[in-house]
Amino acid sequence: MKKKITLIGINYNPEDSAIGLYSTQKAEYLTSKGFEVSVIAGFPYYPQWSIRPDYKEKSRWTKETINNVKVFRYKQYVPSNPSFSKRIRHLLSYTFGSTVNLFKVSKPDYVICIVPFTSTIVLGWLLKLRYGSKLWVHIQDFEFDAAIDSGLLSNDKSVFIKLLLYIEKSLLNKADIVSTISNGMLSKLNNKVKDKQSYYLTNWLDTDAFNITVKTKHRYLTSNKFKILYSGNIGAKQDWEFFFKFLEAIKPLENLEVVVVGEGAEETKVKKELDNYEFTKHYNLVDFEELPNLLNSADLHVLFQKNEVIDTVMPSKILGMMGSGKPSLITGNDKSEVKMIIESSKGGFYFGNDNTDEIVETIIELQKNLEYAHEIGVNAKNYIVKNYSKTNVLDQFIKKINTI
C-alpha cells in the first residue's frame, strides 16, 4: 500500500519560482517514487501579489489534479501592497480558509508543513491529532526574523515580537522533525527549539535542465554588450539602495548592460528608478522552462543582500545563478553562509556593501578577460552539480522520511 503524504503550503504549481517551485518539485518527486501525495495550497499569486487571471473565476475552494498530485486550494486574501499588517491578514486568510480542506484529504501517514507560513504548522498539527500522522516542518524562511531583519517589522514593537517568537517556538515543538535549508538556519533553529530532531534539507537545482549549451541568446539578452543580470523577486530582502549605488558606480563603463528580470512588492519603485539609467532594462519574470536559457545568456549575475540579513533566508536563486555556468557577484553580511559557498566553489565574488570600488574593478577585469570569467563559471557549475543536484537531495530526503 502506498504511503500517503499531505503537503501544506500556500505556494504551489503553477507558481514556478521560489518556494512554489520547490514545493511542487518535492511533491511530484515523491509521487514519482511511489507516494500518494495531496497538497493544501492557496491560489497562485506570487511574486505578482495578485491572483493569477486564470484562477480568478474559480470557486473559493477548488480541487484539481496536477501531474498526479491532488491539490486542494483556498482563495486567500492577497494585498496588492503587502505591508506587514496586510501580510498578517493574508496569512490568516489562507490558514483559516484551508481548515476546510483538512477534511478533504485522505488519512496521511506524514504531513509536511512549509514555512512560511508558520501558521501552516497549526493545520498540520490538527491532522496529526486527528490521524496520528508524523509531522515534518520544513522552514524555507524564518518569516518573523526576516520581517525584523528586513525592516518590515520595527524593533520598537518588542512585546509583539516576543509574542510572535513565542508562538513560533511553541508550534515548532509540536513537530516530530524540523528541517531547514542552510547550516546557518539550522543553527538558528537549534537555538529556537532544544532537543528537537532536525534535518538539513537544502534547496536544490534540477541540474539536468541547466545542462544546456546556449546556441541562441534569450530574447532579453541579445545584445553584444557585457550583460549583468539580476533575476528574481523584487522585494524587501534585497538591498535596492545599494543596487542603485552600484549603477551609479558603473555608469562610466562602456559596452555594458544591466538587465533586471523580476516582479514583486518593490517593483514599481525599482522600475521608476531604473528609468534614470540608459544602460538598464526591466522585464517580467520568465516561466521556469525559459530560466536556464535566460541565466545562461548572461555574462555576470548579481545579487545584493541587505547587510542585516544573516541566514534568516538562504537565497535559492544563487543555485540557478551558479548552475548556469556564469560567474556571480554577491554582496551581503560577512557572516553569511552564501559567502562560504561562493568562496568554497571559487565560482564568484562576495563583497560587503561598502566595497563599491572593488566591485567596479572586478567587473572591468571580467569584461577584459572572458577566459577568466569562463573559468569561474565552470567552477560554479561543477560545485552545484556536486552538492545541490535535485536527485541527490531528494533521494536523501526520502530516506529520512522512511526513518521517522
Backbone torsions as a table, in degrees:
resi	resn	phi	psi	omega
1	MET	NA	136.5	-180.0
2	LYS	-66.9	138.5	171.2
3	LYS	-76.1	143.4	-175.6
4	LYS	-108.2	135.9	179.7
5	ILE	-126.7	133.1	170.0
6	THR	-111.0	122.4	177.3
7	LEU	-102.4	128.3	-178.4
8	ILE	-115.9	118.7	179.2
9	GLY	-173.4	139.0	-173.0
10	ILE	-65.9	-31.5	-173.8
11	ASN	-96.4	126.8	-179.1
12	TYR	-159.5	165.6	175.6
13	ASN	-42.3	130.4	17.6
14	PRO	-90.4	10.0	169.9
15	GLU	-64.5	123.5	-173.8
16	ASP	-123.4	29.5	173.3
17	SER	-136.0	158.7	174.9
18	ALA	53.9	-136.9	-171.4
19	ILE	-63.5	-36.7	178.7
20	GLY	-58.0	-38.9	179.0
21	LEU	-64.7	-46.4	-177.6
22	TYR	-68.1	-39.9	177.7
23	SER	-62.9	-40.5	179.9
24	THR	-65.6	-48.7	-178.6
25	GLN	-64.7	-35.5	178.2
26	LYS	-64.5	-48.8	-178.6
27	ALA	-63.2	-43.9	-177.4
28	GLU	-70.8	-32.5	177.4
29	TYR	-69.4	-41.8	176.6
30	LEU	-60.1	-41.0	177.7
31	THR	-61.9	-42.2	-178.9
32	SER	-66.0	-20.1	-179.5
33	LYS	-100.0	12.8	170.8
34	GLY	102.3	2.2	176.2
35	PHE	-85.5	152.7	171.9
36	GLU	-99.2	115.5	-169.8
37	VAL	-116.5	133.1	169.8
38	SER	-123.2	153.4	-176.2
39	VAL	-129.3	135.5	172.1
40	ILE	-107.4	107.3	-171.3
41	ALA	-129.1	173.1	171.6
42	GLY	-94.7	-176.3	173.2
43	PHE	-78.9	141.9	-177.6
44	PRO	-64.0	130.8	-175.3
45	TYR	-146.6	-15.2	-168.6
46	TYR	-100.5	142.7	6.3
47	PRO	-95.3	9.3	-176.8
48	GLN	-72.8	-16.2	-173.9
49	TRP	55.3	49.3	175.5
50	SER	-160.4	135.0	177.8
51	ILE	-57.1	132.8	179.8
52	ARG	-56.5	140.3	-177.2
53	PRO	-53.8	-38.4	-177.3
54	ASP	-74.9	-3.0	177.5
55	TYR	-112.5	-10.5	-172.7
56	LYS	-62.1	-30.9	-177.0
57	GLU	-92.7	-1.6	179.5
58	LYS	-72.9	155.9	-178.8
59	SER	-66.6	160.0	-172.4
60	ARG	-58.3	-40.6	172.8
61	TRP	-110.1	121.1	-174.3
62	THR	-130.8	137.5	174.6
63	LYS	-114.5	137.2	174.9
64	GLU	-147.3	162.0	175.8
65	THR	-117.4	123.2	-178.3
66	ILE	-124.2	115.1	178.9
67	ASN	50.7	48.3	175.9
68	ASN	70.6	12.5	175.7
69	VAL	-110.1	126.5	177.0
70	LYS	-79.9	126.3	-176.5
71	VAL	-119.2	121.1	178.4
72	PHE	-107.8	118.3	-173.0
73	ARG	-114.4	151.9	169.0
74	TYR	-125.1	135.7	-179.1
75	LYS	-80.7	95.8	-175.3
76	GLN	-82.4	161.2	172.8
77	TYR	-67.3	133.0	178.7
78	VAL	-128.4	114.5	179.7
79	PRO	-80.5	139.1	177.6
80	SER	-75.8	-25.4	177.5
81	ASN	-123.3	87.4	-167.1
82	PRO	-78.4	81.6	169.8
83	SER	-71.2	173.1	-177.9
84	PHE	-61.5	-44.9	-178.4
85	SER	-64.1	-37.4	178.8
86	LYS	-70.9	-32.7	175.6
87	ARG	-64.2	-37.9	177.6
88	ILE	-62.7	-44.0	177.9
89	ARG	-62.6	-40.3	176.9
90	HIS	-59.2	-46.7	178.9
91	LEU	-60.6	-48.8	-177.1
92	LEU	-67.2	-36.6	178.5
93	SER	-59.1	-50.0	179.0
94	TYR	-62.4	-44.4	-175.0
95	THR	-64.4	-50.9	-178.5
96	PHE	-68.3	-40.3	179.6
97	GLY	-64.8	-31.8	-177.0
98	SER	-77.9	-11.3	178.4
99	THR	-60.4	-31.7	177.4
100	VAL	-61.2	-38.1	-177.5
101	ASN	-72.5	-15.1	175.5
102	LEU	-62.2	-27.5	-177.9
103	PHE	-87.2	-2.1	-176.3
104	LYS	-102.1	-17.6	-178.8
105	VAL	-85.9	149.8	175.1
106	SER	-70.2	156.8	-179.1
107	LYS	-53.4	114.5	-177.4
108	PRO	-89.2	145.4	170.6
109	ASP	-77.1	-34.9	-179.8
110	TYR	-133.1	143.7	171.9
111	VAL	-120.1	127.5	178.4
112	ILE	-112.9	118.5	179.6
113	CYS	-104.7	130.2	-178.9
114	ILE	-99.8	123.5	177.5
115	VAL	-110.3	127.9	8.4
116	PRO	-75.4	147.9	13.4
117	PHE	-98.3	145.9	174.5
118	THR	-60.0	-30.5	-179.1
119	SER	-66.9	-16.1	175.8
120	THR	-63.6	-23.8	179.0
121	ILE	-63.7	-34.4	176.6
122	VAL	-60.0	-45.4	179.6
123	LEU	-62.7	-43.9	178.9
124	GLY	-64.3	-39.5	-179.8
125	TRP	-64.1	-37.1	177.7
126	LEU	-63.4	-39.8	176.0
127	LEU	-66.5	-37.9	178.0
128	LYS	-62.4	-43.6	179.0
129	LEU	-64.0	-39.3	-175.9
130	ARG	-75.0	-41.2	-171.1
131	TYR	-113.3	-8.3	-175.7
132	GLY	74.3	23.6	-179.2
133	SER	-69.0	156.0	171.7
134	LYS	-82.1	135.9	-174.2
135	LEU	-109.4	117.5	177.8
136	TRP	-111.0	121.3	175.0
137	VAL	-104.0	125.7	179.5
138	HIS	-115.7	120.2	-175.0
139	ILE	-98.7	108.5	172.5
140	GLN	-85.3	-23.2	-172.7
141	ASP	-160.1	122.4	170.9
142	PHE	-74.1	90.5	-166.6
143	GLU	-63.4	-36.4	-178.7
144	PHE	-71.9	-42.8	177.1
145	ASP	-63.1	-40.7	-179.9
146	ALA	-63.8	-38.6	179.3
147	ALA	-64.5	-38.5	178.3
148	ILE	-69.8	-48.7	-175.6
149	ASP	-63.9	-37.0	-175.2
150	SER	-90.6	-0.2	174.4
151	GLY	91.8	1.7	178.4
152	LEU	-67.6	-30.3	178.9
153	LEU	-124.2	119.0	-174.6
154	SER	-74.0	147.5	-176.4
155	ASN	-70.9	-11.4	-179.3
156	ASP	-75.9	-7.8	177.7
157	LYS	-93.4	55.9	-169.9
158	SER	-63.7	-39.2	-179.7
159	VAL	-64.8	-42.8	179.0
160	PHE	-64.7	-41.5	179.0
161	ILE	-62.0	-45.1	179.0
162	LYS	-61.2	-37.5	178.4
163	LEU	-64.9	-44.9	179.3
164	LEU	-61.0	-44.5	-178.3
165	LEU	-68.5	-31.4	175.3
166	TYR	-67.2	-44.0	177.4
167	ILE	-60.9	-44.4	179.2
168	GLU	-58.1	-47.7	-179.1
169	LYS	-62.0	-43.1	-179.2
170	SER	-62.1	-41.7	-178.7
171	LEU	-71.0	-40.6	179.4
172	LEU	-61.0	-33.3	-179.4
173	ASN	-70.7	-10.7	178.0
174	LYS	-84.8	-9.9	-177.8
175	ALA	-82.4	155.2	172.3
176	ASP	-82.8	-29.5	178.4
177	ILE	-153.5	143.9	178.8
178	VAL	-126.4	131.3	178.4
179	SER	-121.4	160.2	172.7
180	THR	-153.4	178.8	-157.6
181	ILE	-104.9	-0.7	176.6
182	SER	-148.0	161.1	179.5
183	ASN	-66.1	-35.4	177.0
184	GLY	-63.6	-42.5	179.0
185	MET	-70.5	-31.8	177.8
186	LEU	-65.8	-39.5	176.7
187	SER	-64.9	-41.5	177.1
188	LYS	-61.9	-42.2	178.7
189	LEU	-60.2	-45.8	-177.6
190	ASN	-67.3	-21.5	173.9
191	ASN	-79.7	-25.9	-179.7
192	LYS	-79.7	-41.8	-177.3
193	VAL	-130.5	118.5	-179.0
194	LYS	-86.6	151.6	173.3
195	ASP	56.3	36.3	176.9
196	LYS	-116.3	132.3	178.8
197	GLN	-61.8	126.3	-178.9
198	SER	-124.2	163.9	-175.3
199	TYR	-151.4	138.7	178.1
200	TYR	-89.2	103.6	178.5
201	LEU	-117.7	90.2	-176.9
202	THR	-70.8	157.1	165.5
203	ASN	-67.1	168.3	-172.5
204	TRP	-141.1	175.4	175.0
205	LEU	-130.3	135.7	172.6
206	ASP	-73.9	84.1	-172.3
207	THR	-64.4	-24.8	176.2
208	ASP	-64.0	-39.7	-179.7
209	ALA	-66.8	-28.8	-178.2
210	PHE	-91.4	-4.7	-178.6
211	ASN	-84.3	68.8	-176.3
212	ILE	-128.2	157.2	172.1
213	THR	-109.7	119.9	-175.9
214	VAL	-75.6	115.3	174.7
215	LYS	-97.6	-35.6	177.5
216	THR	-121.6	124.5	179.5
217	LYS	-62.8	148.2	176.3
218	HIS	-60.0	148.0	-174.6
219	ARG	-60.7	-20.5	177.6
220	TYR	-81.5	-15.6	-170.2
221	LEU	-133.2	54.9	-174.0
222	THR	-96.0	-8.7	-176.2
223	SER	-71.4	164.1	177.0
224	ASN	-90.5	6.2	178.5
225	LYS	-77.3	166.4	173.1
226	PHE	-73.1	116.9	-168.0
227	LYS	-103.9	117.3	177.4
228	ILE	-102.2	126.6	-172.1
229	LEU	-121.6	132.4	160.8
230	TYR	-113.9	124.3	178.7
231	SER	-129.8	123.5	178.4
232	GLY	153.0	-164.1	-178.1
233	ASN	-67.9	136.6	173.5
234	ILE	-101.0	86.3	-173.6
235	GLY	-132.4	-168.1	-173.1
236	ALA	-77.8	-13.3	-176.6
237	LYS	-81.0	-17.7	177.8
238	GLN	-90.6	152.9	-177.9
239	ASP	-93.3	85.4	-176.8
240	TRP	-74.0	-26.4	175.5
241	GLU	-61.5	-44.2	177.8
242	PHE	-70.4	-33.7	178.7
243	PHE	-55.7	-43.7	-179.1
244	PHE	-76.2	-27.3	170.7
245	LYS	-64.6	-38.7	176.9
246	PHE	-63.1	-44.4	178.8
247	LEU	-60.6	-39.7	177.5
248	GLU	-62.4	-39.7	-176.4
249	ALA	-68.4	-34.7	-177.7
250	ILE	-94.0	1.3	-177.4
251	LYS	-54.1	-39.5	-178.5
252	PRO	-72.7	-15.8	-176.2
253	LEU	-70.5	147.9	-178.4
254	GLU	-102.8	161.6	173.7
255	ASN	56.3	45.5	-175.1
256	LEU	-138.0	144.3	-179.4
257	GLU	-139.5	135.1	177.3
258	VAL	-112.2	124.6	-177.5
259	VAL	-119.3	127.3	176.4
260	VAL	-108.8	118.9	176.7
261	VAL	-114.7	105.8	-176.4
262	GLY	-178.6	166.7	176.8
263	GLU	-144.4	161.4	177.8
264	GLY	153.3	-171.0	-171.1
265	ALA	-64.0	-29.6	-178.1
266	GLU	-99.0	10.3	-171.5
267	GLU	-59.8	-47.9	-176.1
268	THR	-59.2	-45.5	-179.2
269	LYS	-64.6	-43.9	-177.9
270	VAL	-66.4	-43.9	179.7
271	LYS	-60.7	-38.8	180.0
272	LYS	-63.6	-41.1	178.8
273	GLU	-68.8	-36.4	-179.6
274	LEU	-61.9	-26.6	179.7
275	ASP	-61.7	-16.7	-179.4
276	ASN	-82.5	-2.7	-175.4
277	TYR	-126.3	117.6	-175.9
278	GLU	-68.2	-24.0	-175.4
279	PHE	-92.5	12.8	179.1
280	THR	-114.5	154.3	175.7
281	LYS	-139.8	152.7	175.1
282	HIS	-127.4	138.7	174.9
283	TYR	-137.6	156.9	174.3
284	ASN	-72.6	161.7	180.0
285	LEU	-59.2	150.7	177.0
286	VAL	-97.9	161.4	173.2
287	ASP	-64.6	156.4	-176.7
288	PHE	-57.3	-34.4	-179.0
289	GLU	-61.9	-27.9	-179.4
290	GLU	-87.4	-16.5	-170.2
291	LEU	-59.7	-45.3	178.8
292	PRO	-57.1	-42.2	179.3
293	ASN	-65.6	-40.1	178.1
294	LEU	-60.8	-52.2	-175.7
295	LEU	-67.0	-35.5	178.1
296	ASN	-69.4	-20.6	-176.1
297	SER	-84.6	-9.6	179.2
298	ALA	-83.1	162.7	172.7
299	ASP	-99.6	-26.2	-179.9
300	LEU	-153.5	137.1	175.0
301	HIS	-102.8	143.9	176.9
302	VAL	-127.9	148.6	174.7
303	LEU	-148.7	118.2	-179.4
304	PHE	-109.5	109.8	-178.6
305	GLN	-98.0	149.1	175.3
306	LYS	-65.8	140.0	-176.9
307	ASN	-64.0	-26.3	-177.4
308	GLU	-75.9	-18.6	-174.7
309	VAL	-90.6	109.3	-179.6
310	ILE	-119.1	94.9	174.5
311	ASP	57.5	23.7	165.7
312	THR	-68.8	-33.6	170.9
313	VAL	-130.8	156.5	173.8
314	MET	-115.3	104.8	-172.9
315	PRO	-63.3	107.8	-175.8
316	SER	-65.5	-19.8	-177.9
317	LYS	-62.2	-22.1	-179.5
318	ILE	-66.3	-24.5	178.8
319	LEU	-66.6	-42.4	176.9
320	GLY	-69.4	-40.3	177.9
321	MET	-57.3	-50.3	-177.9
322	MET	-73.6	-37.1	-179.9
323	GLY	-66.9	-16.2	179.0
324	SER	-74.6	-12.4	-179.4
325	GLY	81.0	22.6	177.6
326	LYS	-123.1	149.9	-179.2
327	PRO	-66.3	153.6	178.3
328	SER	-122.7	145.6	175.3
329	LEU	-123.2	116.8	-172.4
330	ILE	-127.8	140.4	173.6
331	THR	-118.8	159.7	178.6
332	GLY	160.0	-164.4	-177.7
333	ASN	-69.8	142.2	-176.8
334	ASP	-64.8	-20.5	-177.6
335	LYS	-94.4	4.1	-176.4
336	SER	-69.3	143.5	176.3
337	GLU	-65.4	-25.6	177.7
338	VAL	-59.9	-38.0	178.3
339	LYS	-60.1	-42.1	179.4
340	MET	-62.1	-41.9	-179.7
341	ILE	-64.3	-44.9	179.8
342	ILE	-62.4	-44.5	-178.1
343	GLU	-71.5	-38.4	179.4
344	SER	-65.7	-38.2	-177.0
345	SER	-79.1	-21.8	-170.6
346	LYS	54.6	35.8	-175.7
347	GLY	-112.3	21.0	179.5
348	GLY	172.0	-161.0	-174.7
349	PHE	-135.3	137.8	179.9
350	TYR	-127.8	127.6	-178.0
351	PHE	-131.4	159.3	165.7
352	GLY	-76.4	167.3	-176.7
353	ASN	-80.1	10.7	176.2
354	ASP	-115.1	15.8	-175.8
355	ASN	-108.0	44.7	-175.4
356	THR	-59.4	-42.8	-178.1
357	ASP	-61.7	-43.0	179.6
358	GLU	-66.2	-36.2	177.9
359	ILE	-62.9	-44.7	179.0
360	VAL	-62.8	-43.3	178.8
361	GLU	-61.3	-39.1	179.1
362	THR	-63.8	-43.4	179.5
363	ILE	-64.3	-41.3	177.6
364	ILE	-60.4	-42.9	-180.0
365	GLU	-64.6	-41.5	179.2
366	LEU	-66.2	-37.4	177.4
367	GLN	-63.0	-41.2	-176.4
368	LYS	-76.4	-32.9	-171.2
369	ASN	-121.0	83.1	-177.5
370	LEU	-68.0	-27.9	177.5
371	GLU	-66.2	-40.3	176.2
372	TYR	-62.4	-44.5	178.5
373	ALA	-61.5	-41.3	179.5
374	HIS	-63.3	-41.9	-179.8
375	GLU	-61.1	-42.8	179.1
376	ILE	-64.7	-41.4	178.9
377	GLY	-62.3	-40.3	177.9
378	VAL	-63.5	-41.9	177.0
379	ASN	-57.7	-44.6	-178.6
380	ALA	-62.2	-47.1	-177.8
381	LYS	-63.5	-44.5	-179.8
382	ASN	-61.4	-37.1	179.8
383	TYR	-65.8	-42.4	-179.5
384	ILE	-67.7	-43.6	179.1
385	VAL	-58.8	-41.1	-177.3
386	LYS	-71.8	-38.1	-169.0
387	ASN	-110.6	-18.6	-170.9
388	TYR	-134.4	25.6	179.6
389	SER	-72.0	142.2	-176.1
390	LYS	-55.4	-47.4	-175.8
391	THR	-62.0	-46.3	-178.5
392	ASN	-63.4	-45.9	-176.8
393	VAL	-64.8	-46.7	-174.8
394	LEU	-76.1	-28.6	174.5
395	ASP	-64.9	-40.4	176.9
396	GLN	-66.9	-36.5	176.9
397	PHE	-60.1	-44.9	-179.6
398	ILE	-65.9	-38.8	176.9
399	LYS	-59.5	-39.4	-178.9
400	LYS	-69.5	-40.7	178.2
401	ILE	-55.3	-43.0	-175.8
402	ASN	-72.2	-7.8	177.3
403	THR	-96.0	-10.0	-175.6
404	ILE	-76.9	NA	NA
